[in-house]
Amino acid sequence: MNVERDSLVERARVHAALGDPARLVIVDALVVGDAAPGELGALLEMPTNLVAHHLKVLEEAGVVVRGRSEGDHRRTYVRLVPERLAAVAGPLLSEVPRVVFVCTHNSARSQLAAAIWARRSQVPAVSAGTRPAGRVHPRAVKVARRRGLDPAKWRTAQVGDVVKPNDLVIAVCDIAYEHLPAQARPRVHWSVPDPAPADTDAAFEAAYDEIAGRIDRLAPLVSRKGARS
């Protein structure tokens, strides 16, 4: 069995352990803080033997661990293992030196994405376009400033002049994804609607929210090259 297969099996174990409403309640409670089994039983309004069963399942999957109280050594406390929950979303992407956000004109979505990413991750980010426009869209600049971003240094660029080997390329529109250079690997595709045809503040705000939500989900899964030793 190879390493990838082992990882899938481990993730499946965590999914299976979480596949019960009572165990999800336990995990939700432990996100906030540690708890004694009796406290969890009171929360669940469940008899001791059932609580013990659910804790055993979570423990065997590595989702929780137990430890003795430093005060009353007869007591045990259950705590969450956050790393195991993180594994449910999938393994870390290969370490990358940089993220490149790409859209067709490099005038709105990709510029916003690179700026939002810089707030969420230590992995550097830039943007580019498959057919770059002569300037950044004024409404993208407006939305950026309204959201506390600084667009003063934004400039459009051609994707072929920007992408380097090992960059993680994220296409934030369908057209750009379909026209990415073959050497642009690894690559991710986000189908974010182009706000330019509508040309309203609401359309650009919607694009911002869509991109920000996707970045919030992806950024924790991307590790910076050389950050771990």
C-alpha positions, 0 to 999 in steps of 0.5 A, a space after each residue: 500500500 503506497 503513502 497516498 493510499 495510507 493517507 486516504 485510509 486515515 482520512 476515511 477513518 476520521 470521516 467514519 468517526 465523525 459520522 454520528 450526530 452525538 460524536 459531532 456534538 462532542 467534537 463541537 464541544 471540544 473545539 471550545 475547550 477540554 471536557 470530562 466524559 461526565 460533562 460530555 454525557 450531561 451535554 448529550 443527555 446520554 448514559 455513561 456506556 454510550 458516551 464511552 462508546 462514542 469516545 472510544 470511536 473518536 479516540 481510535 480515529 485519533 480525533 480526541 485524546 484523554 489525559 489525567 487531571 493534574 489536580 484530581 488524578 482520578 479525573 480524566 479530560 478529553 481534548 481535541 486533536 485539531 490536526 486530525 480534523 484538518 486531515 478531513 479536508 484533504 492533504 496539504 498541497 505540495 509545498 509551493 514557492 508562490 501562488 499565481 492568480 490568473 484571469 483573462 484580463 488581469 483587471 479584477 478577479 485575479 488582482 483581488 485574489 492576490 491581494 486577499 491571499 496576501 492577508 490570509 497566507 504567508 505564501 507569496 502571491 501575484 496575478 496575471 492575465 491570459 489577455 491582459 488589459 491596459 489597466 485595472 478595472 476602476 470598480 475593482 479598485 473601488 471594491 479593494 479600497 472599500 475592503 481595506 486593500 491597497 490597489 496603488 501598485 496594481 499593474 496588469 501582466 501577461 501570464 507567460 511573463 509571470 508564471 515560474 516552475 513550481 508556482 501554484 497557478 489558480 485560474 479564477 475564471 473559465 476562459 483563463 483556465 482553458 488558455 493556461 500554458 501547458 507548463 503551468 502546473 500545478 493548477 487549480 480552477 475557480 469558476 468565478 463569474 466575470 463582474 465586468 459585463 454587469 459593471 456594477 458595484 454589486 457584481 464586483 462585491 459578489 466576485 470579492 466575496 466568492 474569491 475570499 470564501 474560496 481563499 479561506 478554504 484553500 489557504 490553510 491547505 497550502 504550505 510555503 516551500 521551505 517553511 517546514 523542516 
